Amino acid sequence: MPRVFAILTSIWGIATFAGPLVGGLFADAGAWRGVFWLFGGQALLFAAATPLLIPRGTAVAQRSRLPVRTLLLVAAGIACIASAGVTKSVAVTALLIVAGLALLAAALAADRAGTNRLLPRRAADPAFPLGAAWLTYFATTAAGVAFSLYGPALLQHNFGLSGLEAGYLVAIEALAWTVAALLVSGSAEPRRGRLIVTGAAAILAGATALTLLMAGQHLVAIGVAGAVLGAGYGLSYAFIGQRVIGSFGEAERTRGSSAIGAVRNAGAATGAALAGIAANAAGFGRGLDADNIPLIAWGAFGIAIPFALAGLVAAIRLVRAVPVAASAAEKKS
């Protein structure tokens, strides 16, 4: 099972690897908007292929209707938060953030009250710290988005790289993610908790190093920092996912696994929005110059540090609580 989770988490790394490269090709060709049409077409193809990819004979432990209201509230909340990062007005930005958080809170309330739930009602083991696992996913994902969003622009300006070359450098993060996930996939249970904490610590170290380095002239060091950031995800995410999904009973396992994506997407949108607010406040929207690059680097990348720190604290709590949960389950049996 850990190897299966390692393959699954590696898919995220491969996607992160491909995105900046494809974006760099379009940017260098002067048609950067085309990449959004490309990915939109890809999404339509995936939707059409889904019925063929998922076997019809797959056992379903618990049938339920789609939680449309909750999904709409989540989508609207994430859209508001993400839009806050690209607006020029401080008042509109604040309004969008407040509205987004309110919509997400409303989604959680609707989900708890509804019979068709998006999130699982509870873990199979009540002692399992599900909140710590969700916070680890949310915070560490939020901590990593600035590198892929603002790294290419800063690298092109500071080092004269093309869009494709900058994309390759940013893709080091994803490559390290995938390699690390595959290398540790066979780790025994006693090591998995340490890898979760080590991975969260690496994310904090990588985010901090990028904050300090992005405005400078140390290209190799930036690549190393990006690799450390990506390796942190590879070391930890498969084992977090294994523990989360393994904590649910058969009836809620599907919801538990799908909730991982929802939490990570919410973290990515929040991190992107806050990084965008900081970057725009530093003058990113007016163009890059020698005066605003340090401010942009400290703002857009520095916002990741408190997220990464929160992710590390949550990861430690998750790992410390799991043995207690296991012991309680043994006594109960």
C-alpha positions as CSV (number, residue, x, y, z in Angstrom):
1,M,0.0,0.0,0.0
2,P,2.7,2.6,0.7
3,R,4.1,2.0,-2.8
4,V,0.7,2.7,-4.3
5,F,0.4,5.9,-2.3
6,A,3.9,6.9,-3.5
7,I,2.8,6.4,-7.1
8,L,-0.3,8.5,-6.5
9,T,1.5,11.3,-4.9
10,S,4.1,11.2,-7.6
11,I,1.4,12.0,-10.1
12,W,1.1,15.4,-8.4
13,G,4.8,15.9,-8.9
14,I,4.7,14.9,-12.5
15,A,1.9,17.3,-13.2
16,T,3.8,20.1,-11.4
17,F,6.8,19.2,-13.5
18,A,4.9,19.4,-16.8
19,G,2.9,22.6,-16.0
20,P,5.8,25.1,-15.9
21,L,7.5,23.5,-18.9
22,V,4.4,23.7,-21.1
23,G,3.7,27.2,-19.8
24,G,7.3,28.2,-20.7
25,L,6.9,27.0,-24.3
26,F,3.7,29.1,-24.7
27,A,5.3,32.1,-23.0
28,D,8.4,32.0,-25.2
29,A,6.1,31.7,-28.3
30,G,4.2,34.9,-27.2
31,A,1.0,33.0,-26.8
32,W,0.8,32.4,-23.0
33,R,-3.0,32.6,-23.0
34,G,-3.1,29.5,-25.2
35,V,-1.9,27.3,-22.3
36,F,-5.2,27.9,-20.5
37,W,-7.1,26.8,-23.5
38,L,-4.9,23.7,-23.7
39,F,-5.5,22.8,-20.1
40,G,-9.2,23.5,-20.5
41,G,-9.3,21.0,-23.4
42,Q,-7.4,18.5,-21.3
43,A,-10.0,18.8,-18.6
44,L,-12.8,18.1,-21.1
45,L,-11.0,15.1,-22.4
46,F,-10.4,13.8,-18.9
47,A,-14.1,14.2,-18.0
48,A,-15.1,12.3,-21.2
49,A,-12.6,9.5,-20.4
50,T,-13.6,9.1,-16.8
51,P,-16.4,6.6,-17.4
52,L,-14.0,4.5,-19.3
53,L,-11.2,4.7,-16.7
54,I,-13.3,3.8,-13.7
55,P,-14.6,0.2,-14.0
56,R,-18.4,-0.1,-13.7
57,G,-18.1,-3.2,-11.5
58,T,-16.2,-1.3,-8.7
59,A,-17.8,-2.1,-5.4
60,V,-19.5,0.8,-3.7
61,A,-19.8,0.6,0.1
62,Q,-22.3,3.4,0.4
63,R,-24.3,5.0,-2.3
64,S,-25.3,8.7,-2.0
65,R,-26.2,11.7,-4.2
66,L,-23.6,14.3,-5.1
67,P,-23.4,17.1,-2.5
68,V,-24.1,19.8,-5.1
69,R,-24.8,22.6,-2.6
70,T,-21.6,22.0,-0.7
71,L,-19.5,21.7,-3.9
72,L,-20.9,25.0,-5.2
73,L,-20.1,26.8,-1.9
74,V,-16.5,25.4,-1.9
75,A,-16.0,26.4,-5.5
76,A,-17.3,29.9,-4.9
77,G,-15.2,30.3,-1.8
78,I,-12.0,29.1,-3.5
79,A,-12.8,31.4,-6.5
80,C,-13.2,34.4,-4.2
81,I,-9.9,33.7,-2.4
82,A,-8.0,33.1,-5.6
83,S,-9.4,36.2,-7.2
84,A,-8.3,38.3,-4.3
85,G,-4.7,37.8,-5.4
86,V,-5.1,39.5,-8.7
87,T,-7.1,42.6,-7.8
88,K,-5.6,46.1,-7.5
89,S,-8.0,47.5,-5.0
90,V,-7.2,46.8,-1.3
91,A,-10.9,47.1,-0.4
92,V,-11.9,44.6,-3.1
93,T,-9.1,42.3,-2.0
94,A,-10.2,42.3,1.6
95,L,-13.9,41.9,0.6
96,L,-13.0,38.9,-1.6
97,I,-11.0,37.2,1.2
98,V,-13.7,37.7,3.8
99,A,-16.4,36.5,1.3
100,G,-14.2,33.4,0.4
101,L,-13.7,32.5,4.0
102,A,-17.4,32.9,4.8
103,L,-18.3,30.7,1.8
104,L,-15.9,28.0,2.9
105,A,-17.3,28.2,6.5
106,A,-20.8,27.9,5.1
107,A,-19.7,24.9,3.0
108,L,-18.4,23.2,6.1
109,A,-21.6,24.0,8.0
110,A,-23.8,22.7,5.2
111,D,-21.7,19.6,4.9
112,R,-22.0,18.8,8.6
113,A,-25.8,19.3,8.5
114,G,-26.4,17.4,5.2
115,T,-27.0,13.7,4.6
116,N,-25.0,13.7,1.4
117,R,-21.6,14.8,2.6
118,L,-18.5,15.9,0.8
119,L,-16.2,15.3,3.8
120,P,-16.2,12.2,6.0
121,R,-18.3,12.5,9.2
122,R,-15.4,11.1,11.3
123,A,-12.5,8.8,11.2
124,A,-13.1,5.1,12.1
125,D,-10.8,5.6,15.1
126,P,-12.0,8.6,17.1
127,A,-8.5,9.2,18.4
128,F,-7.1,9.8,15.0
129,P,-6.2,13.5,14.6
130,L,-7.9,14.1,11.3
131,G,-7.8,17.9,11.8
132,A,-4.0,17.7,12.1
133,A,-3.8,15.8,8.9
134,W,-6.0,18.2,7.0
135,L,-4.0,21.2,8.4
136,T,-0.7,19.5,7.3
137,Y,-2.0,19.1,3.8
138,F,-3.6,22.6,3.7
139,A,-0.6,24.5,5.1
140,T,2.2,22.7,3.3
141,T,0.4,23.0,0.0
142,A,-0.1,26.7,0.6
143,A,3.6,27.1,1.3
144,G,4.7,25.7,-2.0
145,V,2.7,27.6,-4.6
146,A,4.8,30.8,-4.7
147,F,7.7,29.1,-6.4
148,S,5.8,27.9,-9.4
149,L,3.8,31.2,-9.6
150,Y,6.5,33.8,-9.2
151,G,9.7,31.9,-9.6
152,P,9.8,31.9,-13.4
153,A,9.3,35.7,-13.7
154,L,12.0,36.5,-11.1
155,L,14.4,33.9,-12.7
156,Q,13.9,35.4,-16.2
157,H,14.5,38.9,-14.9
158,N,17.4,38.2,-12.6
159,F,19.3,35.7,-14.8
160,G,18.1,36.4,-18.3
161,L,16.5,32.9,-18.7
162,S,13.9,32.1,-21.3
163,G,10.5,31.1,-20.2
164,L,11.3,27.4,-21.0
165,E,14.6,27.6,-19.1
166,A,12.9,29.1,-16.0
167,G,10.3,26.4,-16.3
168,Y,12.9,23.7,-16.2
169,L,14.5,25.2,-13.1
170,V,11.1,25.5,-11.3
171,A,10.4,21.9,-12.3
172,I,13.3,20.7,-10.2
173,E,10.9,20.9,-7.3
174,A,8.5,18.4,-9.0
175,L,11.4,16.1,-10.0
176,A,12.7,16.0,-6.4
177,W,9.1,15.4,-5.2
178,T,8.7,12.3,-7.5
179,V,12.2,10.9,-6.8
180,A,11.9,11.2,-3.1
181,A,8.4,9.6,-3.0
182,L,9.6,6.6,-4.9
183,L,12.8,6.3,-2.9
184,V,11.0,6.1,0.5
185,S,8.0,4.2,-0.7
186,G,9.2,0.9,0.8
187,S,10.0,2.3,4.2
188,A,8.9,0.3,7.2
189,E,6.2,1.6,9.6
190,P,8.6,2.8,12.3
191,R,10.3,5.2,9.7
192,R,7.1,6.6,8.2
193,G,6.3,8.9,11.1
194,R,9.8,10.3,11.0
195,L,9.6,10.8,7.3
196,I,6.3,12.8,7.7
197,V,8.0,15.2,10.1
198,T,11.2,15.3,8.1
199,G,9.2,16.1,4.9
200,A,7.3,19.0,6.7
201,A,10.6,20.3,8.0
202,A,12.2,20.2,4.5
203,I,9.2,22.2,3.2
204,L,9.8,24.8,5.8
205,A,13.6,24.8,5.0
206,G,13.0,25.1,1.3
207,A,10.4,27.9,1.6
208,T,12.7,29.8,3.9
209,A,15.7,29.4,1.7
210,L,13.7,30.5,-1.4
211,T,12.6,33.6,0.5
212,L,16.2,34.5,1.2
213,L,17.6,33.6,-2.3
214,M,15.0,34.6,-4.9
215,A,16.1,38.3,-5.0
216,G,19.8,37.3,-5.3
217,Q,22.1,36.0,-7.9
218,H,22.6,32.4,-6.7
219,L,21.0,30.3,-9.4
220,V,22.4,26.9,-8.2
221,A,21.3,27.7,-4.6
222,I,17.8,28.5,-5.8
223,G,17.7,25.1,-7.6
224,V,18.8,23.3,-4.5
225,A,16.2,25.1,-2.4
226,G,13.5,24.2,-4.8
227,A,14.7,20.5,-4.7
228,V,14.5,20.6,-0.9
229,L,11.0,22.0,-1.1
230,G,9.9,19.3,-3.5
231,A,11.6,16.5,-1.6
232,G,9.7,17.5,1.5
233,Y,6.4,16.7,-0.3
234,G,7.8,13.4,-1.7
235,L,9.0,12.3,1.7
236,S,5.8,12.9,3.6
237,Y,2.6,13.0,1.4
238,A,2.3,9.4,0.6
239,F,2.5,8.4,4.3
240,I,0.1,11.1,5.4
241,G,-2.4,9.9,2.8
242,Q,-2.0,6.3,3.9
243,R,-2.7,7.2,7.5
244,V,-5.7,9.4,6.6
245,I,-7.4,6.9,4.3
246,G,-6.5,3.9,6.6
247,S,-8.3,5.7,9.5
248,F,-11.7,5.5,7.7
249,G,-14.1,2.6,7.6
250,E,-15.2,1.1,4.3
251,A,-18.3,3.3,4.2
252,E,-16.4,6.6,4.3
253,R,-13.1,5.7,2.7
254,T,-14.1,7.2,-0.7
255,R,-15.1,10.5,1.0
256,G,-11.9,10.5,3.0
257,S,-9.7,10.0,0.0
258,S,-11.5,12.6,-2.1
259,A,-11.3,15.1,0.7
260,I,-7.5,15.1,0.5
261,G,-7.7,16.8,-3.0
262,A,-10.3,19.3,-1.7
263,V,-8.1,20.3,1.2
264,R,-5.0,20.6,-0.9
265,N,-6.8,22.7,-3.6
266,A,-8.1,25.0,-0.9
267,G,-4.6,25.4,0.5
268,A,-3.2,26.1,-3.0
269,A,-5.8,28.7,-3.7
270,T,-5.2,30.4,-0.3
271,G,-1.4,30.4,-0.7
272,A,-1.7,31.7,-4.2
273,A,-4.1,34.5,-3.2
274,L,-1.9,35.7,-0.3
275,A,1.3,35.5,-2.4
276,G,-0.5,37.5,-5.1
277,I,-1.6,40.1,-2.6
278,A,1.9,40.5,-1.3
279,A,3.5,40.6,-4.8
280,N,1.0,43.2,-6.0
281,A,1.5,45.3,-3.0
282,A,5.3,45.2,-3.8
283,G,4.6,46.4,-7.3
284,F,4.7,43.2,-9.3
285,G,1.7,44.3,-11.4
286,R,3.7,47.4,-12.6
287,G,6.6,45.3,-13.8
288,L,9.9,44.1,-12.3
289,D,12.8,46.3,-11.6
290,A,15.8,46.5,-9.2
291,D,13.8,48.3,-6.6
292,N,10.8,46.0,-6.2
293,I,12.3,42.6,-6.8
294,P,13.6,42.2,-3.2
295,L,10.1,43.3,-1.9
296,I,8.4,40.9,-4.2
297,A,10.6,38.0,-3.2
298,W,10.2,38.7,0.5
299,G,6.5,39.2,0.2
300,A,5.4,36.5,-2.2
301,F,7.8,33.9,-0.9
302,G,7.9,35.0,2.7
303,I,4.1,34.4,3.1
304,A,5.0,30.7,2.8
305,I,7.0,30.6,6.0
306,P,4.2,30.8,8.5
307,F,2.2,28.3,6.4
308,A,5.1,25.9,6.4
309,L,5.7,26.3,10.1
310,A,2.0,25.5,10.8
311,G,2.3,22.5,8.6
312,L,5.4,21.2,10.6
313,V,3.6,21.7,13.9
314,A,0.5,19.8,12.5
315,A,2.7,17.0,11.2
316,I,4.3,16.6,14.6
317,R,0.9,16.4,16.2
318,L,-0.3,13.9,13.7
319,V,2.7,11.6,14.2
320,R,2.6,11.8,18.0
321,A,-1.1,11.0,18.2
322,V,-1.2,8.0,15.8
323,P,0.6,5.6,18.2
324,V,-2.0,6.6,20.9
325,A,-4.8,5.9,18.5
326,A,-3.3,2.5,17.6
327,S,-2.9,1.6,21.3
328,A,-6.5,2.6,22.0
329,A,-7.7,0.5,19.1
330,E,-5.7,-2.5,20.4
331,K,-7.2,-2.2,23.9
332,K,-10.7,-1.9,22.5
333,S,-10.2,-5.1,20.4
